[in-house]
Amino acid sequence: MRPAVLIAVLAAVPPGAALAHHSIAGIYETGRSITVRGRLTLVEVVNPHSRFQLDSGGTVWTIESRGVAGMEQRGFDRSAFRVGDQVSVVGSPARDGSKSIWLNTLTKGGRTFESRR
């Protein structure tokens, strides 16, 4: 590639875009899992990562997962999990001790969504 073309391509990339995506292992303890139960207060299936919030007895947890395509490929049904649902979440806790989890499974009643597949 010619230097002028390379410079033009790099100039077109927004600052920080190349560094925007990160490994979940740097943020979450992927070798460990915890279970949290409570009521969903947010369900956002969006890119780059889907987010859920869970109120567990007054403690609010942020649950992060794959983007839209990753959720759909694993069979996530948006109508199956809604704000107000009582759920159980199993996932990897945040390394910094914050109330944040990377989703492994999300269960409501007898219905389970597995993000790890």
HELIX and SHEET records of a PDB file:
HELIX    1   1 PRO A    3  ALA A   12  1                                  10    
HELIX    2   2 ALA A   17  LEU A   19  5                                   3    
HELIX    3   3 ILE A   24  GLY A   26  5                                   3    
HELIX    4   4 VAL A   68  GLN A   73  1                                   6    
SHEET    1   A 6 ARG A 111  GLU A 114  0                                        
SHEET    2   A 6 SER A 100  LYS A 108 -1                                        
SHEET    3   A 6 THR A  59  SER A  65  1                                        
SHEET    4   A 6 SER A  50  SER A  56 -1                                        
SHEET    5   A 6 ILE A  34  GLU A  44 -1                                        
SHEET    6   A 6 GLN A  86  PRO A  93 -1                                        
END                                                                             
